[in-house]
Amino acid sequence: MQKSVITLVLAVSIIFAIPLMVHADGNQLTLKAGSSYINGSFYHQKYLATGYMKYGFSGNYADYDNKQYSFGTISLAVGNDALAPGLACEIGLKGIGGKVEQYSTSSDVGNVAFTLNAGYMLPRKLVPLALEVRGKLEWAPEIMSFLDSEGYFAYGLGLGFYLVDNAAIVLSYQHYKFDLDEPRSWEFTDDVISLGIELHF
């Protein structure tokens, strides 16, 4: 199953990426992994008269001894990277769909979440290399949750080490929390530390 999910994420990324590369303002392809977790994502960024629009998708898969999950996301956000030197902020929406399982309990998840993302490139006079500090918040209330979901909350922190202008090594921490009501009332959480690469083209 793990190989199937990875293959699907990579295949869909290539299918969507090829037409966008022709007239692209900017694309971002990321692959991150932990000991039992993998995430792949592709985003397209289009600059507007003020700020930019960013949209794309991601896939997440994890397989531990006592729990497992797989879910995909589709995101749309608007942002601005000219608010202050080195600072970029994004506000948007994210659709989430998939399945979570712990021991003998499994539930289908569906959410539409509000998202807030921020990144700050540290001044080069403070650090000797191009280093970006990142953070994110995601929240879906009960009224925006479907299938077996009653709510969703996530946050993350990360660092991007830009060894070259268009590629970075990324280190991130993510916390996920799904509130569920089927087959019983329960809560699924995970804390993930992952390392990967991020390509801009």
C-alpha positions as CSV (number, residue, x, y, z in Angstrom):
1,M,0.0,0.0,0.0
2,Q,2.8,2.4,0.9
3,K,4.4,2.0,-2.6
4,S,1.0,2.6,-4.3
5,V,0.4,5.8,-2.4
6,I,3.9,7.1,-3.2
7,T,3.6,6.2,-6.8
8,L,0.2,7.9,-7.0
9,V,1.4,11.1,-5.5
10,L,4.4,11.3,-7.8
11,A,2.3,10.5,-10.9
12,V,-0.3,13.1,-10.2
13,S,2.4,15.7,-9.4
14,I,4.0,15.1,-12.8
15,I,0.7,15.2,-14.7
16,F,-0.3,18.5,-13.1
17,A,3.2,20.0,-13.2
18,I,3.9,19.6,-17.0
19,P,1.2,22.0,-18.3
20,L,1.9,24.6,-15.6
21,M,5.6,24.7,-16.5
22,V,4.9,26.2,-19.9
23,H,3.7,29.6,-18.7
24,A,4.5,29.5,-15.0
25,D,5.1,32.3,-12.6
26,G,6.6,29.8,-10.2
27,N,6.2,26.2,-9.2
28,Q,7.2,24.4,-6.0
29,L,7.8,20.6,-5.7
30,T,8.5,19.1,-2.3
31,L,9.2,15.7,-1.0
32,K,9.6,15.1,2.8
33,A,9.9,11.9,4.8
34,G,10.3,10.7,8.4
35,S,10.9,7.3,9.9
36,S,7.3,6.1,9.1
37,Y,5.9,9.1,7.2
38,I,6.1,10.6,3.7
39,N,4.6,13.8,2.2
40,G,4.7,15.0,-1.4
41,S,3.3,18.3,-2.7
42,F,3.1,20.5,-5.8
43,Y,2.1,24.2,-5.8
44,H,1.8,26.8,-8.5
45,Q,2.2,30.4,-7.6
46,K,0.8,33.2,-9.9
47,Y,1.7,36.8,-9.2
48,L,-1.2,39.3,-9.3
49,A,-1.3,43.1,-9.4
50,T,-1.0,43.0,-5.6
51,G,0.5,39.9,-4.1
52,Y,0.0,36.4,-5.5
53,M,-2.3,33.4,-5.7
54,K,-1.0,29.9,-4.8
55,Y,-2.8,26.6,-5.4
56,G,-1.9,23.0,-5.4
57,F,-2.2,19.6,-3.8
58,S,-0.4,17.3,-1.4
59,G,-0.5,13.7,-0.3
60,N,0.4,12.3,3.2
61,Y,1.0,8.7,4.3
62,A,2.1,7.2,7.6
63,D,2.3,3.6,8.8
64,Y,3.2,3.1,12.5
65,D,2.9,-0.1,14.6
66,N,-0.4,1.1,16.2
67,K,-1.8,3.6,13.7
68,Q,-1.9,4.5,10.0
69,Y,-3.3,7.2,7.9
70,S,-3.4,8.5,4.3
71,F,-5.0,11.7,3.2
72,G,-4.8,14.2,0.4
73,T,-5.3,17.9,0.3
74,I,-6.2,20.6,-2.3
75,S,-5.2,24.2,-1.4
76,L,-6.0,27.7,-2.6
77,A,-4.4,30.8,-0.9
78,V,-3.6,34.4,-1.6
79,G,-0.4,35.9,-0.2
80,N,2.0,38.8,-0.2
81,D,5.8,38.7,0.0
82,A,6.3,42.5,0.1
83,L,4.7,43.3,3.5
84,A,8.2,43.6,5.1
85,P,11.7,42.7,4.0
86,G,12.0,38.9,4.1
87,L,8.4,38.2,5.2
88,A,5.7,36.3,3.3
89,C,2.2,35.6,4.5
90,E,-0.6,33.5,3.0
91,I,-4.3,33.1,3.9
92,G,-6.5,30.5,2.2
93,L,-8.6,27.3,2.3
94,K,-7.6,23.7,2.2
95,G,-9.8,20.6,1.4
96,I,-8.8,17.4,3.2
97,G,-9.9,13.9,2.4
98,G,-8.7,10.5,3.4
99,K,-8.7,7.8,6.1
100,V,-7.2,7.5,9.6
101,E,-6.8,4.2,11.6
102,Q,-5.6,3.4,15.1
103,Y,-5.6,-0.1,16.5
104,S,-9.0,-1.5,15.4
105,T,-10.7,1.8,14.9
106,S,-10.8,3.6,11.5
107,S,-12.6,6.6,10.2
108,D,-13.0,8.5,7.0
109,V,-12.0,12.2,7.2
110,G,-13.3,15.2,5.2
111,N,-12.7,18.8,6.1
112,V,-12.5,22.3,4.6
113,A,-10.0,24.2,6.7
114,F,-8.9,27.8,7.0
115,T,-5.2,28.2,6.6
116,L,-2.5,30.7,7.6
117,N,1.1,30.3,6.5
118,A,4.1,32.6,7.1
119,G,7.7,32.5,6.3
120,Y,10.6,34.8,7.3
121,M,14.0,34.9,5.6
122,L,16.5,35.7,8.2
123,P,18.8,38.6,7.3
124,R,22.2,37.4,6.0
125,K,24.0,39.6,8.6
126,L,22.5,37.4,11.3
127,V,23.2,34.0,9.7
128,P,25.9,33.1,7.2
129,L,23.4,31.2,4.9
130,A,20.0,31.7,3.4
131,L,17.7,30.4,6.1
132,E,13.9,30.8,6.2
133,V,11.8,30.2,9.4
134,R,8.3,28.9,8.6
135,G,5.0,28.4,10.5
136,K,1.5,27.4,9.7
137,L,-2.0,27.0,11.3
138,E,-5.0,25.1,9.9
139,W,-8.5,24.8,11.4
140,A,-11.8,23.3,10.3
141,P,-14.8,23.7,12.6
142,E,-17.5,21.1,12.9
143,I,-19.8,22.8,10.3
144,M,-16.9,22.5,7.7
145,S,-16.2,18.8,8.5
146,F,-17.8,15.9,6.7
147,L,-17.9,12.1,6.6
148,D,-16.8,10.9,10.1
149,S,-15.1,14.2,11.0
150,E,-16.2,16.7,13.6
151,G,-13.2,19.0,13.4
152,Y,-9.6,19.4,12.4
153,F,-6.7,21.3,13.7
154,A,-3.0,21.4,12.7
155,Y,0.1,23.5,13.1
156,G,3.6,23.3,12.0
157,L,7.1,24.8,12.3
158,G,10.0,24.5,9.9
159,L,13.3,25.6,8.5
160,G,14.3,26.0,4.9
161,F,18.1,25.9,4.2
162,Y,18.6,27.4,0.7
163,L,21.9,25.9,-0.6
164,V,21.1,27.4,-4.0
165,D,18.6,30.0,-5.1
166,N,16.0,27.5,-6.3
167,A,16.3,24.6,-4.0
168,A,16.2,24.1,-0.2
169,I,16.7,21.4,2.4
170,V,13.6,21.5,4.6
171,L,13.2,20.4,8.2
172,S,9.7,20.5,9.6
173,Y,7.5,19.5,12.6
174,Q,3.8,18.9,12.1
175,H,1.0,18.3,14.5
176,Y,-2.3,16.9,13.2
177,K,-5.6,16.4,15.2
178,F,-8.8,15.0,13.8
179,D,-12.0,15.0,16.0
180,L,-14.2,12.0,14.9
181,D,-17.6,10.7,15.7
182,E,-17.7,7.3,13.9
183,P,-17.6,4.4,14.6
184,R,-17.4,6.1,18.1
185,S,-16.4,9.4,19.5
186,W,-12.6,9.6,19.4
187,E,-9.6,11.7,18.6
188,F,-6.7,11.0,16.2
189,T,-3.4,12.8,16.6
190,D,0.0,12.6,15.2
191,D,3.3,14.5,15.6
192,V,5.7,14.2,12.7
193,I,9.3,15.4,12.2
194,S,10.4,15.1,8.6
195,L,13.3,16.1,6.4
196,G,13.3,16.6,2.6
197,I,14.0,18.8,-0.4
198,E,12.0,21.6,-2.0
199,L,12.5,22.6,-5.6
200,H,11.5,26.0,-7.2
201,F,11.2,26.3,-10.9
